[in-house]
Amino acid sequence: MDFGLVLQTDPPASRVVDLMRRAERNGFTYGWTFDSAVLWQEPFVIYSQILAQTDRLTVGPMVTNPGTRTWEVTASTFATLNDMYGNRTVCGIGRGDSAMRVAGRKPNTLARISEAMKVIRALGRGEETDLGGTPIRLPWVKPGAELPVWMAAYGPKALKMTGEEADGFILQLADLYLTEFMVKAVKEAAVAAGRDPDEVTICVAAPAYVTDDDSPEALAHAREQCRWFGGMVGNHVADLVSRYGEHSAQIPAELTDYIKAREGYDYAHHGRSGNPDTQFVPDEIVDRFCLIGPAEAHIEKLNALRALGVDQFAVYDMHDAQEATIDAYGSKVIPAVNA
């Protein structure tokens, strides 16, 4: 199993780079960041520094979207980084929750994501593609260039499209039942489209907080540090409920039931521990969606995720134990999972 580190690009950028370097030393192979130009610093500038100061790390956004940059600019940016550092980027893409809403726009449609994925992937590989009726290619992209595009999804239409079109699937929660349900939907869609389902890389991303023991006090603190994640996921779940209804056979109740007490959301606290808009998230959801507890509990859950077909676990590291979590994964968790 691969391991990734997910960070926000809060200033100073040097700290983001330092944490990514630390992650590589501890056996992580992917470095991800949020991509929301108003809330955080521009990630692609920082990727250049991460790539320059690491040897093996593959970097990319979790996730970008097709609305905040034109597609040829996105592709050119990835292709430039790959030309400089050797095919070490991945394009995670989604509808654009915070990036679009903070700028007063609606998240992108699935049709727009589908078009963007095809264009960005083709241009990143140096292939010719159609951009709004105009055939274009990046003539300076060298043979052998690659740009995998991984799609973030929760709903049935998005899961189907991921299986049909994306190189990878990003699932932003670590609940075992929901992981099994959604991975199955993606794989079945891939098969129906005539694809080899094993060609779709499965990445589960969620907060991880390693405690010294499983005492009530230690677990309570870990839950408070990770409760924000249930609120972030709740934004996407609320969209699904508005689209499919509160009780839909297409959406598992295990995903939707917990947001009934949700009252609103302020993106000023997005993805941060102590987010006041996430108090509606119960402990049960934190335990299901995240990885908390002693290292042994992380190892057990990661082995269960791998058995469900998960190829990478990406650690959301937004809490008060960033370095300690990276080091604990490097010294205890990753060696045990990949023994």
Secondary structure, 3 states (H helix, E strand, C coil): CEEEEEECCCCCHHHHHHHHHHHHHCCCCEEEECCCCCCCCCHHHHHHHHHHCCCCCEEEECCECCCCCCHHHHHHHHHHHHHHHCCCECEEECCCHHHHHHCCCCCCCHHHHHHHHHHHHHHHCCCCEEECCEEECCCCCCCCCCCCEEEECCCHHHHHHHHHHCCEEEECCCCHHHHHHHHHHHHHHHHHCCCCHHHCEEEEEEEEEECCCCCHHHHHHHHHHHCHHHHHHHHHHHHHHHHHCCCCCCCCHHHHHHHHHCCCCCHHHCCCCCCHHHCCCCHHHHHHHCEEECHHHHHHHHHHHHHCCCCEEEEECCCCCHHHHHHHHHHHHHHHHCC
